[in-house]
Amino acid sequence: MKPDNRKLRMLAWLLVMAAGSGLISCTSDEKEVSGSLEGKYPMNFVGQVLDRPMSRTSSEGTWSGTEEVGVQVGEEIKLYKTDIYGALTTDDEPFYWESKTTAVDVLSWFPCSGTEALPVSFSVQQDQSRDNGFQNSDFLRAKGTFTFSDRQPALDFYHLPAKVKLNLKAGEGVDNPETVKNAEVTFVNMALTSGEINMVTGTVVQASGEETIIPQRLEEDDVTDGYLQTVQALLVPQQMRGKQFIKVVVDGVEAYYIPAEDDANLQAGYLYVYNIEVTHRNEIEVTLAVSGPAWTEGKEQAVTSSTYYSADDIKPGDFFYRTADGADWAVSDGGLRKINHATGEKEWVTPEQSPADFTDGRVCIGIVFQTESKRISALEKSKGWTHGYVMALTDAAEKCTWGDKTIDENTEEITGGINYFPNLATNSSMYGDIDGYGKKTYIAEQKLAGVENADGTLYDVFYYSEIYGTDAGGQYAAPAGGKTSGWYLPAIGQWWDILENLGDAHGLVAVRNSAGTTVELKNGVSQVAIEQMNERMNASGQTVTPFKADIHYWSSSEKSSGVARRILFDGSSKKYSLRIGDNNKDNPSTNVRCILAF
């Protein structure tokens, strides 16, 4: 297996568990419960960062045992306190599971100043150099939907402040490096209070201000290698283009960094690393690296909002293999070198090795399409599948139904929705649904795939997904032994990532957070996506099912009880539009393509 060279992303997980064995095993009490749980089972919470207690800042400190966390279920907010191990309890009446079948939305945030209402903004400290000013400038938010039957529900906490890290070194024209080591660094024209927070989506409106923030200066042992001084600060999201932003005073002489374009378009939860070289007493040169959310260190580049890759990085477009013994996986370079996250545009090169070059018996079974940690479901990360997702090379089924929609004889309403599955009404909710594996697990636990239910519904799409890779001599079988999730039907948000990252459907970036109900990218976008995805699959050297115009694909996501979400590759009659839409579940016109997590 190729080594994973990326640094560990600091994600905070909220594990929502019911107290007692009633939630994790089928006890006699549970068997007696039907529908309502009558407030018998309290919801308990525990916060952690992977295998460590959750921290208010990236990796500094642990729970002290006095922190207060806000939790909202329904319209009600309660205050919970944490112990030093991250267990959250409340001195008041806790939340209870009220139903065995009804899904519950949970919002949580830290710190919490009261239970009257959801936070509408957060503030950062003006002096973050002392008295825990840096730590006290953080704000964490998490959201998830759970049911009583969940076994391992998990919620990712994300930081809403932008984190800025600045490295300073001496360059040409500086005779005394000590003047740079002792330089005074501040952030100017700063807002101290954020714009409005949307607690449901986690977005933060950008603010503006005129204040000066003093950053935290790291100890000498923590200074970035090759630099004389490293400082960091937590800032509210704001656009600093064309403004004095970073002020550096060297031996009494001031210098300012004024960002061009979007080099300081500070977004919630992102880490911005500015490397500053002082070349003269009144001149500074700046390069920038921008991470994804979760304050993870990115590669140092002088381009804003872009990620650069080498051949050794695991990234979209890479070839994914089952090893010769079938027990593990490997990847090889697919040629992606840069993604501009603002536009979605990518730069590719021809990889030095093709899948046909390998002689170790590995078999290419798919193409990597997503590696961003924020786009990997919490459930899959909890099982160790943290590298990304892979799209299969062939279809699992052609022109099948998602499931029969049924009509209630008394109300004449369409039924057949699955309680675990949320109804996705908007583009933003579709982009946010990356829970394909959770849906697979639910269907498997309930034994619903391809089996007739009491209401007459058939879930053929899940049946075909379950058996994919087991035919044709197992050529496309997933690696065994729990090394991957196994193949399953992608949620609509995972199809979105396939289209963006493999199909180069750049226009999807602009509508990720929109309130529309159907995406339609016109003027040949469908044909471009088909050509791009087929080109990458064909390079695998394996037999593939090519994407074609007027062939569409199911997702595991529902729009409503009788309607499921799907991807439509329109043909010439519709000017080769690419659509993310829907179809009646009983319509036998749509194909199935699987993915897996690894």
C-alpha positions, 0 to 999 in steps of 0.5 A: 500500500502506498503510504499516506503522507498527509498530516492527521486532520484534527476533527472533533467527534461527538458520539451520541449514545443512549445510556444502558445496554438498551441502545446497543443490544436488544434487551427485553425492555427494548422488545417491549417498546413499540414506537414511543419510548416514553422518555425512558432512555436518556441521551448521553454525549461524549466529545473526543478528537479521534483518540484524544479528548476534544480541545478548544484549539487545534491540538493544545490542551484537553478538557479541564472538566469545567467546560460548558457545551450547548446541545439543541434537540428539536427547539430545546437547548440544554447545557452540558458539562464535560469531565476530563475524559470528555463525557458530557452530562447535565445537572438538569433534566437530560434529553430523552429518546421519545421514539424508536423510529423518528430521526432526531437532529442534534446541534452542539457548540462550544463554548456556550454562554446560555440556553436561551437561543442558538448563537448568532455570532462569535468573538475573538480576543484582541490580545491573543498573546497572553491569558489564554487569549488564543484558546478563548477565541475558538468556537466549535460547531457540530450537527447530525441526525440520529435515530434510536437504532443507531449504533455508532452515530458520530458528529464532526465538530468544526472550528468556525474561526479562520486560523492564521499562522505566520512564519518569518525569516530573514532574506536578502539585505538583512544583516542582523537576523535577530531583528527579524527574530524579534520583529513585532507582528500584528494583524490590522483592520480586523473585526473582532465579532463575526458576521451571522452564523447559520448554525444549521449549515455552519456558514459564517457571514464575513465581517469587517473592522478596524481593530488590531489583533496581537497574535500568539507567539510560539515557543522557540521549539515550536517555530517552523523549521527554517524560520526565526519566528512563528505566530498564530491567531484566530480570526473571524471570517473576513475578506482582506483584499486590498487592505493592510492586513499583516503589519511587520515592524523590524527594528522600528521600521514598518512593513505591510502585507496588502493581499491581492485577489483572494489571498486573504479571503478568510473562510470559517474553519480554514488554516492560512499559512503565510511565509514572510521573508524580510528582504529589506527593512521596508520590504517583505515577500509573502507566500501562502498555503491554504488548507481545507477545513479543520485547520490541517497544514497544507502544502506551501504554495503561493496561490490562494485556495488551491491544493497542490499534489505530487505523484505520491499523494493520494488524490482524485483521479488516482487508480485504486487496486485490490492487491494480488492476495485480495487482502489489501489495497494500493493506489497509483498516480492518476496525474492530478497536480492542482485543484483551485477550490474557488473555481473547481479547475484542475491541472493534470499531467500524464502519470509516469506509470500506468496500471498496466506497468505493475507486475505485482498482481494488483488489479485496478478496480476503480478510480479515486474521486474524493480525499478531503476529510470533510467530505468523508462521513463520520461513520466511515472515519470511525471505522478507519476508512479515512483516505477517501472514496473510489468509483467502480469501473463498471455498472452494477445494474442497468435500467432498474427501479429504485423501489416501488412507490405505493399509495395508501388506500385510505389517504391516497398519499404516496408512501414508501419513504425510509425513515432513516433517510432524510428528504433532500429538498435543496441543492445545499442539502443534496451536496451535504448528503455523504451518508451512502454507507450509513444508508447501506448499513441501515438497509442491511440491518433491516434486511430490506435490499431486494426483499419485499416489505409489508408495504410492497416496496422493493429496494433493488438498487441496494440489492444490486449494490450489495452483490456487485463485485461478486460475479464475473469471477470476482474481478471487481471485488473489494479488498477483503478483511475490512480494509474498505467499506465494500461497494455500496450505492453513493449518496447524492452528495458523493455523486456530486464529488464524482462529477466535480473531481472526475467529470470536471463539472466546475459549475457545481462549485457555485451552487453547493449552498444554493436553495434550488431544488434541481441543478442544471448545467447547460451547454455541453457540460454533460458531454464534457463530464462523460468524456473526462470520466471515461478517459480516466476509466479507460486508462485503467486498462480494465474492462469498463462501462463507459458513461453515455449520453441519456444514461442516468444513475441512481443515488441512495438519497430520497427527495420524498417518499416516492421520489429518489435523487439521481444524476442525469447525463442529458443528450443532444435533445437537451443540449447535453445538460448535466442535471442533479435531479430526481425520478419516481422510485418505480421508474425502471430507467436508471442505472446503478454505479457503486463506490467504496471508502478506504 
